Amino acid sequence: MPYISINTSAALSDANKATLVSELGRLITIIPGKTEADLIVDLSTSRAMFMGGKKTPSAYIDLRVYTKTTDEAKKLFTREVFTLLNHELGIKTEHLYMTIAEFDNWGYDGEFH
């Protein structure tokens, strides 16, 4: 079950949030074996974010997935998410950052796997 958290300085309307959730659901399928139906999206908006001590329009994206995936999928997913956030939020790609964590163990369906 993939989990993606986005912390951003951008203020988002409900329509913006719905678009992001929908598009992230589409993009998660870039990661082999991941589906929109299993994706958890956590949006934190209107955050006070600073870079180099200056308030800067920016976003930090944290993707967590169960099991390893390919470098090619991670690279493509990163590019596509950055393009999406640049288009939807107007944040320059040089102010977008992402981490991808892959876990061998994950709790779901009432069990730890």
VODREN-107750 format. One line per field, with one value per residue (C-alpha): residue number from 0; y, z, x; residue in three letters. Coordinates in Angstrom, 2 decimals. Example, Ala and Ser with C-alpha at 12.3 -4.5 7.8 and 13.67 -1.06 7.14 Angstrom:
residues 2
pos <- (0, 1)
yy <- (-4.50, -1.06)
zz <- (7.80, 7.14)
xx <- (12.30, 13.67)
code <- (ala, ser)
This chain:
residues 113
pos <- (0, 1, 2, 3, 4, 5, 6, 7, 8, 9, 10, 11, 12, 13, 14, 15, 16, 17, 18, 19, 20, 21, 22, 23, 24, 25, 26, 27, 28, 29, 30, 31, 32, 33, 34, 35, 36, 37, 38, 39, 40, 41, 42, 43, 44, 45, 46, 47, 48, 49, 50, 51, 52, 53, 54, 55, 56, 57, 58, 59, 60, 61, 62, 63, 64, 65, 66, 67, 68, 69, 70, 71, 72, 73, 74, 75, 76, 77, 78, 79, 80, 81, 82, 83, 84, 85, 86, 87, 88, 89, 90, 91, 92, 93, 94, 95, 96, 97, 98, 99, 100, 101, 102, 103, 104, 105, 106, 107, 108, 109, 110, 111, 112)
yy <- (0.00, 3.17, 6.32, 9.75, 12.85, 16.31, 19.31, 22.54, 26.27, 26.51, 27.15, 24.69, 24.76, 21.59, 21.38, 21.60, 18.88, 16.63, 17.10, 16.25, 13.14, 11.97, 12.59, 10.99, 7.95, 7.79, 8.31, 5.73, 3.02, 3.92, 1.99, -1.72, -3.40, -0.17, 0.94, 3.99, 1.89, 1.24, 4.73, 6.89, 10.61, 13.02, 16.72, 19.43, 22.82, 26.49, 25.55, 28.11, 26.70, 28.25, 27.59, 29.22, 31.15, 32.71, 31.94, 30.13, 28.60, 24.93, 21.37, 18.23, 14.90, 11.67, 8.41, 5.19, 1.82, -1.80, -3.72, -2.55, -1.10, -0.26, 2.83, 3.54, 3.62, 5.87, 8.29, 8.46, 8.82, 11.67, 13.52, 13.12, 14.27, 17.30, 18.18, 17.80, 20.00, 22.61, 22.78, 22.60, 24.60, 26.88, 25.85, 25.82, 22.34, 23.49, 24.03, 20.55, 17.72, 14.04, 11.04, 7.50, 4.92, 1.22, -1.10, -4.88, -4.91, -3.27, -3.64, -3.95, -5.96, -6.33, -8.05, -7.19, -8.60)
zz <- (0.00, -1.11, 1.00, -0.35, 1.79, 0.29, 2.42, 0.47, 0.97, -1.64, -0.57, -2.34, -3.03, -2.71, -6.52, -6.55, -3.91, -5.87, -9.01, -7.16, -5.57, -8.92, -10.78, -8.06, -8.30, -12.01, -11.55, -8.79, -11.41, -12.76, -9.76, -10.60, -8.63, -7.15, -7.77, -7.18, -5.10, -2.52, -2.48, 0.64, -0.06, 2.79, 1.79, 4.11, 2.49, 3.28, 5.21, 6.17, 4.25, 4.20, 2.05, 2.98, 5.69, 3.20, 2.87, -0.47, -2.49, -2.26, -1.65, -0.09, -1.25, 0.71, -1.01, 0.99, -0.67, 0.40, -1.30, -3.65, -7.08, -10.09, -10.38, -13.75, -12.16, -9.34, -11.79, -14.03, -11.06, -9.66, -13.00, -13.47, -9.93, -10.28, -13.59, -11.96, -8.98, -11.15, -13.33, -10.54, -7.82, -9.87, -7.86, -9.73, -10.07, -8.32, -5.21, -5.25, -3.28, -2.98, -1.00, -1.78, 1.00, 0.25, 3.09, 3.31, 6.21, 6.30, 8.41, 6.57, 6.65, 10.42, 10.12, 9.95, 6.78)
xx <- (0.00, 1.77, 1.61, 2.45, 2.70, 3.01, 3.92, 3.65, 3.59, 0.82, -2.77, -5.04, -8.75, -10.78, -10.75, -6.91, -6.72, -9.10, -7.00, -3.79, -5.29, -6.65, -3.40, -1.28, -3.56, -2.85, 0.90, 1.34, 0.79, 4.24, 5.55, 5.16, 2.39, 1.00, -2.57, -4.72, -7.12, -4.39, -2.84, -3.04, -2.52, -1.74, -1.81, -0.49, -0.98, -0.34, 2.80, 5.44, 8.42, 11.87, 14.92, 18.20, 16.36, 13.92, 10.24, 10.03, 7.19, 8.17, 7.02, 8.44, 7.08, 7.57, 6.60, 6.65, 6.13, 6.06, 8.89, 11.62, 10.97, 13.11, 15.29, 13.66, 10.19, 11.39, 13.02, 9.95, 7.59, 9.71, 9.77, 6.02, 5.17, 7.45, 5.77, 2.34, 3.20, 4.87, 1.74, -0.87, 0.89, 3.12, 6.18, 9.47, 10.92, 14.11, 11.98, 10.46, 12.06, 11.14, 12.23, 11.19, 11.41, 11.03, 10.10, 10.41, 7.93, 4.53, 1.41, -1.90, -5.14, -4.73, -1.34, 2.35, 3.91)
code <- (met, pro, tyr, ile, ser, ile, asn, thr, ser, ala, ala, leu, ser, asp, ala, asn, lys, ala, thr, leu, val, ser, glu, leu, gly, arg, leu, ile, thr, ile, ile, pro, gly, lys, thr, glu, ala, asp, leu, ile, val, asp, leu, ser, thr, ser, arg, ala, met, phe, met, gly, gly, lys, lys, thr, pro, ser, ala, tyr, ile, asp, leu, arg, val, tyr, thr, lys, thr, thr, asp, glu, ala, lys, lys, leu, phe, thr, arg, glu, val, phe, thr, leu, leu, asn, his, glu, leu, gly, ile, lys, thr, glu, his, leu, tyr, met, thr, ile, ala, glu, phe, asp, asn, trp, gly, tyr, asp, gly, glu, phe, his)
